[in-house]
Amino acid sequence: MSVSTLIVSQALIRNQDGVTLHPDLLLWDRQLNGCKQQWFECGERNPLAWYATLAGVSSTALVADACDQIPASTGQCWLASPYHAQLSRDNLRVYPEGLFSWSVEDAHYLCTVLNLLLQEEGMQLLVAGAALLLVCRDPMQAYPLCFAQLSGKMLPNRHHEGEDGGRLNRLLSEIQMLLFQHPSIARHERGEEDVNGLWLWAPLDWPHTAQPNRFAVATRNPLLQSLVDAQDAQLIISEAERLAELVKGDAPLPKKIILSGEGFAVVLSKPILPKFGKTVWQPKSVKDERGLLTMLQGVVA
């Protein structure tokens, strides 16, 4: 079954004029420039969040559904995203998720390092494929940014919103310190970046009964790839940096393409008549996100 639709996260990046294409998409520049554009507002989503949205659940519910056993005492679940950070003047820049290598073994190692600390807080890290789920006995009232808003951006240097924002900040700092003291030797031997921190996001009250509407998808995102089936997939979900692992530069792209990032998504389709003139990657006649999601539901129905 041929792939009909492609979704690329962080495909649009900021420049002095607003937004432009991610440089890793220049391999397909000729094909993309020849497409008809339709612009929408769009929240920031990484591949995991795109899949969860189309599956009809939150990202946390998707990962929780893949966990073997969540303790009966759990009152809240969080997604836990590992990251590498690079020092930039006085700030820390989060390494782009599309360049960050990760594995099931890495996830288990992080649980080994962190669970003793977390258990003192009534928390525990669980593994679902290569994804990590934090379960809490006592819910925290804190509302951090989603991880897609941090990938490739500066790490916020402020308390999170909510009455427990300070508590969450202290917990993340303790996790950073512990990871600094216990770097992964296996990652060093493979020449991979250190894990400098764990970002907790998308809190979900537990228990939760919603079940994801699962479907096949082709991806190279290590978290999503470990949770889904790729057989007979009609949909590709990828970061811009990993798209070349799925589609060769000279190969035809799917008929429908969604490039997202920086609060927008542009739907590209092949025009009936050839397109002439220079392509401008600037939002115009921007429609509500609901129209985009309704359009995409037809892909997984």
C-alpha positions, 0 to 999 in steps of 0.5 A: 500500500503506497503512502498517501500523506506526509507530516513533518514536524519542525519543518517551518523555522523562524527567520527574519521575515517570519518563517521558512523551510527547515534546511534539511528539506532542501533535498525536496525543494523542487517538489515542495516549491511546485505545490499549492499551499493552504495555511492553518494555525497549528500547535507545536507537536513532535511526531509522538504528539502528532500521532496521539492527536490523530489517534484521538488521545493525549500524548500521555494517554498514548504512552500510558496505554503501552505501559505494562502495569501502572501502579494502583496508587497513581493519581497522575501521569506525565510524559518524561522527555530526555534531552541534551542541552548545549550552553549558549552564552547565558542560556541552555539550548535544547538539542533538536529532537530530530538529531537526538539518538535514543533507545529502549536501553537508554530508557531503562538506564534512566529508570535505574539512575532516577527511580531511587530519587523519584520514589522519595517523591512518591513517583516512578519512571516506567518504560513503554517501548523507548518512551518514558512515563512518570507516574505520581501518587500525588498530582502536581498542579504545574503546567510546563511547556510541551516538549515540542516547544523546547526542541532546538530552543532555549530552556526556560529559566523560570518557574512553571505555571501553577501552584506546584511550579516551583516544586517541579522546577526543583525536581527537574534541577535534582534530576539534572544533577543526578544525570550529571553524576551518572552519565551513560557509559554506553552512550559515550562508547557509541559517541552519542550526546549526554542526557543532561535532563528530563523534561516533564510535560502533558500531565494527565489525571489518572485513572484514564479510560480513553483508548487510542485509535491505533493505525500504522505509520512509518517513522524514524522517531525512536519513541514513536517507532517503538510504539506503533506498527509500520506495516502497510502504513499510508502515513509518514510522520517525521522530524525534518532531520530524519525524513531522508531516512524514509524518503530518498531525495530524488523520490516522489513525495506523497500526494498530500504533505503537511509541514508544521512548526512555529505555530503554523502548518501548511498543507501542500498538494499538487496543483492541476496546472503547473505553478510558476514564479518564486515560492514564498513560505509565509502564512497567508489566509490562515485558517483555524487548526480544526480544519486541518485536523478534520482533513487529517482524520480522513487519512486514518479513518 
